[in-house]
Amino acid sequence: MNGERVRTVRDLLSRVQTDQEFRERLMQNPEAALRGLEDVPPQMLGWIYVGVIATLGVVVLAAIIGGIALAAAGKPVPDSLIALGSTALGGLVGLLARSPEEPR
């Protein structure tokens, strides 16, 4: 049970009941034991996080380049292209921005 993540109160209860070492750490220093259970920040999630960031970045760049190319060709830029680029940019900002609760 040591390597398993604790995501719910039920998981925590199960961990306390089955893991003697964790139970002792919890009794000695509850704050430190519970802080050790915090989820990994998104920066540590690995290739999935990097893939999502890269994909959103490519979509933003494609929307910008496509919009410029269409405007240079004298054609109107579709609203859907603007919406797609704006949405991808918003997703990037949401993933990369610091959480308001996160210490600076």
ABEGO torsion letter per residue (X at the ends): XAABBBABAAAAAAAAAABAAAAAAAAABAAAAAAAABBBBAAAAEAAAAAAAAAAAAAAAAAAAAAAAAAAAGBBBBAAAAAAAAAAAAAAAAAABBBAABBX
